[in-house]
Amino acid sequence: MKQVYTAKFIETEDGVMGQLIEWPEVVTEGKNLEDCRAMLRDALNEMVSAYRQIGKPIPYTPSQFEEMALEI
């Protein structure tokens, strides 16, 4: 079964932090966006493996996201 997760990326002083919206415990940091994407995919694969080993259900909640503009 294929599931799609939503990644959020935030620029930091040291590079880029990536986190999954539907599974916030999957978080990592890379030197740039491309590096962070690869590391986040690796982190997701590791978490799936760990959850399967301990018999824990894989978190997934389908979500809809929209950008909201606000002039401040």
N, C-alpha and C positions, 0 to 999 in steps of 0.2 A: 504494500500500500504506500502510495506517495502522499506526503503531506507538505504543504507550503507554509513556511513561517515568514514573518515580517521582520526585517532587520532595521534597526535604528542606528545611525552612525553620528557621532558627535566629535568634532575636532577638539583636541586637548593640546596642552602645551608640549606634550611629548609625542603627539601623533594623532591617532584616531581611535576612539573607543567604539566598539560594536556590541549590540545587545539585541536579543530577540524579544519582540513585544509579547508574544504568546507564551514565552518561557523565559522570564527575566533572569533566571539563574544562569542562563547561557550568555556569558559576557566575556569579552576579551579586548585587548588593545594591540594595535599594530603601528608601525612607523608611518604608514600612509593608507589610503582607502583600499587599494588593491591587497596589500598585506593583511589588513584587518578583515577583509572579506574572507580570505583564505583561512585565517586563524579562527574566524567565527564558524565557518563550515566544519573545521576540525573539532572545535569545541562542541558543536552540536552532535557530531558523530560520536564523540567520546561520552557525552551525556546519555545519548540513546543506548550505547553499549552498557554503561553503568546501570541505568535504570532497568534494562533487560536482565542483567545479571542478578539484581536483587528482587526482581519480580514486581517492580513498581510500574504503574501505567505511565505511558509517554504523554506528557501534557500537550494538549492542543485545544484551543478554543477559536473557532473561525471568527474573524473580526472584520469589521469594515472601518477603514480610516479615511478621513478627509482632512485636508488642510483648511484652517479657518483664518482668514485675514482680519487683522484688527490694526487700525492706525493708532499708534501710541505716541 
